Each structure stands twice: as C-alpha cells, then as structure tokens.
C-alpha cells in the first residue's frame, strides 16, 4: 500500500477523480493488512490525513493478498472492482458510498499497475453513415399503444435483439457493421418501453406509478415485435435481463422463435432487490449505478468501449434500471421449468463472460446442465456486456452459434 501523501497526490492530479468527488466533504481509507492509506476530502479537494469516523467517510479493508490481486495489472474476476470484490470489507454509511462510489473506485484504479498494453477500441473506418436504419413501430401492450423504437440492418434470418437492464439498443451498434453477420441475418434491436427512444405511453398517468418490468411484459413485447414486424420464426438474442428473457421465451414461446441466444444467462439470480436502494435514491445520481457497471466488465476490454457502456447507463431514466431488475431478480425463475425446454423445437445457445460477477460462469453452466440439447461457452477476457464492451472478442464466439442456426434453418 502506498503512503497517504502519494494517494492524495494521485487523486489531486486526476481530473476524473476530481469530477467524481465534487462537493464531497469527508474522506476515505484503504487498509491492506496492517498498512493503511487515508485521504481527507474537503469540498471535493483531497489531502493526506487521517479520516476517522463520522458522516462522509468510507473505509475499505482486506488482506494484503486481496489488495495485491485487485491492484495487479490484470486482476482476476471478482477482484477487478470494489463493487464486487470478494473479501473486501466496507465501513461508513451507505449513502456516502453510493454518492461517491465513482470517486473511490477511481482512487483504487489510480493504485493499479498499468496493463502491459492498453487495448484499443476497434477503428470506425471512413464511412459517413452507419448501417442501421431507425424507426418506430406501434405495439399494443396491456391494451395500451406503445411507440417502440428499433434499428435494423442486414438481410436474411430475422434476429431480434434486446439490451440489458437500464440501458438501450446502442449496445448492439457494433454488430450492425459486421458483414459476416449482416450478410445472413436481419438484425433488429429495440428499446424497451421507457428506455432510449421508446417514449412512455400517453394513455395513462405513468408518472404516478412505480415502474417494474415483469416476465409477462418482457415476453409480451418480444412476441409482439415478432408479430407486428411479421418476422418468420426469428432468432432472439438478449443480454443480462435479455439473456434471462431468451430462456423464458424458449420455454414459453417456442412456437414463435426458431432459436434463442442467451448472453449472461441464469435460471435464477439470488439477490434481494431490497438491498439495491442506492439504484433509485433521491440523493444518489445515475453516476453510481452507471460506474458500478464498469465492475461487471473485463479490465481487458477497451476503455473507450467500457466508458461508452457506462455512459449509456448514466443517460437512462432513473427508475428504469431498478425497475428492470424486478424481472431480473424477482420474476425470473426457471429452476423448475428449464428441463421442459424442448431444444428440438427451439435451439438454445448460451454464452457467458468470464468477468461477469452478476450472471456468473457458474450460473451459465447450471442453465446448460438443466437444458438438454443446449450449447454453452465461456468467453474469456470479457464481462457482462460482451457485444458492447469488446465486440472484437465477442463476435468470434457468436459466429459459430449463428452458423449452427443457419444450418438448422427450418
């Protein structure tokens, strides 16, 4: 562990830390075994010194071996971010942690050894216009008209794609530009209601209600999109909450979809949604939940694309993320029904990122074991958002799945 003076200096000289620590008065301390580094923060300005107890203070402590792994150039999964680090203990009040998590997470990054080579984002080329065309379709959900935004590109087998909880369809933008995919598949990426460009319905006072995504609602939208766009036995691909939805669609709507591709799947995610008050707290900005998503991505993924994924979260309607997690954590449960998925009727393919600390490798393996005839692969060096954080690493895993679907085309 470095000295308090050096940690304070690095924080003081770092523009990202200074932005994240704005208006903060308090401080933080890192303890590794018997060593400790402490930084006071006064109205956003860091300086070396003991922090003590009281409001505005955050403490992180763990064995020296945990810190050594976490601060290595390429930390292992579950130790790549303080938000999900196994064996790291936190002190201080929750509200301060939620408010200034981005600053503390950045302070830890300032201690980390630089990677041997920093991965770069894929080049954009010299094109003036990207491939997808965006438009709106009117879909009836629960007897209400919803104006759903979607983008599409490519020709061939329809491939309907849903984004992760709290985000929107920009996550799929890299796939639209890959001719190895668009030469054979018509990609269609939509925004859930209340997300991205899918504006709320005008038929009710939705602003007086608590938003919750349900399994019935999510399945209803996917089926309605396939029906309204007149798609012939499309493939469905979703990530995170969309990956769980892919498995639910395979179980309950095998007549609509010829195959599903579940990215970051699980039969059930066991986490009490009541512990996520910071995801929609009037004194906590979108910065917290957005920056937390960085910890679900692999440190090997290009920083520019990780930051873009985080940005999409920070731009979302505040209640959307925790509302989507109602489906992710409460409504979705296939532990008893997974064995009833008939992969002779609907192909089931699953891919899980190595660094996903939410829907883990173990979750994906359990789903694969429960669904006879399914396929499953681990994507090393990527995390919870493979198509957005590192498409160059993701697509080589996706292409064999798409080839298999093409060969089995009815």
N, C-alpha and C positions, 0 to 999 in steps of 0.2 A: 504494500500500500504506500502511495506517495505521501508527502507531507501535506498538511493543511494549506500551507502557503502556496505550494505548487498547484494543488487542486483549485484553489481560489483564483490563481493567476490564469489557469487554462479556461475557467469559466468566464472570467472577466474579459478575456481576449476573444471569446467565441460569440459571434453575432447570434447564432441560433439559440444558445443558452440565454443570452440577454433578452431576446424577444420572449422566450417562454417564461422567464422569471419576472416579467413586468408586474409592478405593483406588489410584489411579494415582500413581506417583512417576516422574517423567521430564520430558517436555515435547515441544513441537512448534514448528516454524518454517515460515514461509511465505516463499518468495523469489520476487519478481516482477522479473525483470531484475536490476538491481543493488540494488534495495530489499529489505529483509528485516524481518520482524516475528517475534519469538520470545517464547514463553511457557513458563516453568518450571511444572511441576505437582508439588506436594508433598502426598502423601496426598490427592489429589483437589482441592487448593486451587491455583488459578492465580495466578501473579505474573509480572510482566515480568522478562526477563533472558535472557541467552544460554543456549542449550540444550547445545551441544557434542555429543560423540559418546558412545556407550555404551548400555547397556540402557535400555529405557523411552523412547527418543527416536524421533520421527517427523519427517521433513522432506519438504516438498512444494515443488518449484521448477518454474518455467516462464517463458516470455517474458511481458513485460508485457501484450502483446496477448491472450494466452490468459487471464490473470487478469482483464483488463478484460471480456472476453466472459463468463467464468464468473461474475463478480460483478455483471453487469448485471441490471436488474430482470426481464428475460425472457431468460435465457441460451438459446443455440441448442442443438439436440440434440448429444450427445456432449460438451458442455461444461456441462451442468446439474448435474453431481455429480462429486466427486473420484474416486469408484469407477470411473468410465468415461471420465474426461476424456482426450481425445486431446492429447498434447503435454505432459502434466504428469508430471514425474519424481518418484519417491519414494525416500527413503533411510530407513534404520533397519530393524530386524528385523521379519519378517513377523508374528510372534506379537503384538508390541505393536500393530501396525497392526490386526490382526484384533480384538484385545481392545478397543481404544479408537478404532476407526473411527467409532462413533457420536458420540464427543466431538469428534473432529477435523472430521467432516462438519458438525457443528453450529457449530463455530467459523467455518468458511467461510461458512455461512449468515448468521452474525452480521455479516459484512462486506458482504453483498449488499444492493444498493439495493432498497427496498421496491417491490413492483409498484404500478402506478397504482391498481388496485382489487383487493382480495383476493377471489377467487371464493368464494362461499358454497356449502355443501352444500345439496342440494335439501330442501325442507321435508318433514317426515314427516306432516303433517296431524294430524287429531284422532282417528284411528282407535284403537281399543283393541287390536284383533287384526290382525296382518299376514295376508296371503292364504295363504301356503303351509302345507300340512299335511305334517308329517314322520312317517316310519315306517321300518321295517326290512324288507328282503327277503333271504331266504336264497338265495345263489347258489353253485353248485359251481364252483370254480376249482382246477385241478390236483388233482382228486379230494379236495378239502377243502371243507368247508362254511364259507362266509364270510357274516357278517351285515353287509350293506351298508345304510348309512343313505342315505335320499333324501328330498327335499322336492318337493312338486308343487303346482301351481295352474294354473288355466285349462282351457279346453276346445278341442278341435279336433285339428289335426295334432300328433302327439307330437313333442316337441323335447327330446332327451336332451342334457344339458349336463355337461361335465367341467371342473373347476377347473384352476388352474395347478399346477406342481410345488411341493410343500411346503406347500400351503395346503388349503382345503376349500371346500365348496359355498356358504359365506356370501358368496362373491364375486358370486353371481348374485342376491342378495336384491332389488336394485332392479328387475330385470326382472319379478319376480313381482307387482309393484304397478302395472305399466303395462298398462292395459286395452287399449291399441292392440295389444298383443302377446297378452295372455291371452284376449281375445275370440276369437282364431283359432287359438291354439296351446296345447297342454297341456305346460307346462314341467315338466321332471323334472331336478333337479340332484342328483347323487350324490357321495358322498365315496369316494375310492379306499380300498382296504384300508390300514389303519394310519394313516388320516388322519381328522381330525374325529371324527365319532361312529361311524365304521366300525371297530369294535374288532378286534384281531388274532384269527386263528382259534385255537381251543382244541385242535386235533388234532396239533400238533407244537411242539417247543421252539424257536419262532421267535426267542426272545431270545438264542439261541446262534449265530444266523446274521446275516450282513450283508445288509440289505435292499437289493434292487435292483428297480426297475420295468423290465420288458422290453417290447419291442414286442408279443410274443405275449401277455404277461399283460395289457397295457393293451387290446389289441384284444379279447382273450377276455372281459374284463369288460364292455366296451361291448356286444358281441354278446349276452352272457348277460343283461344288463339288458334289452335289447330283447326277447329271447326269453321270459325269466321274467315280465316285466310284460305280455307278449302285445301288444306295440306293433306296429301295422300300418305297415310301411315308415316308421319315424320319420326325422326330421331329426336330425343330430348336430352340436352346436356345442361347440367346445373352444377354450381359450386357452392359449398357450405350449406346454407339453407336450401339452395337449389340442388345440391347433391343429395340431401335428405329427401327432397321432393322427387327427385329422379327415382328413388327406390319406392316411394309411395305410389308413384304413377305406374311403375312396373307391377305393383301388387294389385292396384285397383282399376287401372285403365290400360290393360294390355291390349284391348281391342283398338285403342287409338294410336299407340306408339309401337313401332317395329323394334325399337331398341332404346335403351337409356344409357347415358354415360354419367356416372356419379363421381364428381370430383370432391374429395374430402368427405366421404360418406360415413354413416354410422347407423346402427339400428336404434340407438338411444344415446343421448348425451346427458349424463348425470351431473347436473349443476343446478343449484337452487337459484332461480331467476330473482328471488328476493335479495340476493347478495349483490345485485347489479344496480343499486340505487344511483350510483355515480353516472350511469349511462343516460339518465334524464333527470338531472337535478338542476333547479333554477339558479344555483350558484356555481355550476360547472359548465364550461363551454364545450363545444364539439371537439376542441383540441385534445381533450383527454381520451375519448374513445377512439378518435382518429389515430393519435400517436400510439395507442395501445396496440393497434393492428400491425404496427411495424414489428412487434414482438412475435407475431404469428408468421412472419416471413423469414426466409433464409438469409443470413448475412451475406451469402454468396450472390444473391440476386442483385442486379444493377441498382445502385442507389437511386438513380433518376426514376426508375420504374417503381421502386418501393415508395418513394415520395409521392409519385402520382397516385398510387393506390391509396395512400393516407389522405391525400388532398380530396379525393372523391368522397371519402367518409366525412371529412370536415365540412363539406358543402351540403350535406344532407339535412332534411327536415329533422329537427332534434328528436321527436318521439319515434321516428321510423326505425331506428336500429333496435332499441329495446322492444318495440312492438313486433318486429320480425323475430326476435329471439323467443317470443311466446311460442311460435311454431317450433323453433329450433330446440328449445329446452323443455317445453310442456306438451305440445300437441303431438309431436312426432315420437312414435314408439312402435317399432316393427319387431320387437324381440319375440313376440308370439306368432307374428304373421309372415315373417321372412321366408320360412320354409314353404309357404304356399305360393310363392312367386314361381311362375312357370316359365323358365327360360327357353322352352320350345316355342312359346308364343311371343315372347319379348326378350331380346338379348339384354343382358345386364353386364355392364363393364364398369369397373371401379378403379380409380387412381387416387393415391394419397401422397401428399408431400411429406418429405422426411421431417421438416421443421414445424409441422402443424401441431401446436400444443392444445388445440381445441378438439377437432376430429382427428385423432391420432392414428398412427400406423396400426396400433392395436385395435382401434375401432374399425378400421377398414378390413383388417384381417378377420375380425369376428363376423362382419357382414358377409364377407366372401365365404367363410365356413358355413354360414347359415343358408346361403342361397345356392342351391345345387346348380351347376352349369354356368355360374358367373365367372368372370375373369377379374383379376386384381393385380395391381403392380404398385410398387413404391417408387416414387420419383425422388431420387437423391438430389440434394442441393437446392430444393425449392420448398416452399411452405404452403400456407393456407390459400393463397391466391395465385396458383401457377400460371394461369393464362395472362394475368396482368403483371405480376412481379418479375417473371422470367420466361417469356414466350419461347425464347430460343432453347431453353431446357425442357419446356413443356411439350412442344409440338412433336419432338421425336417419340414421346410416349403416346401421343394422341393418334398419330398417323397409322400405326398398326391396328388400333381399335377401329378407326374409320375404314381401313381396308377390309377388316373382318366383316363389318356391317355391309359393305358393298358386295362382298362375296355371297352373303346370306340374304341378299335383297329378294323379297318375295315377288 
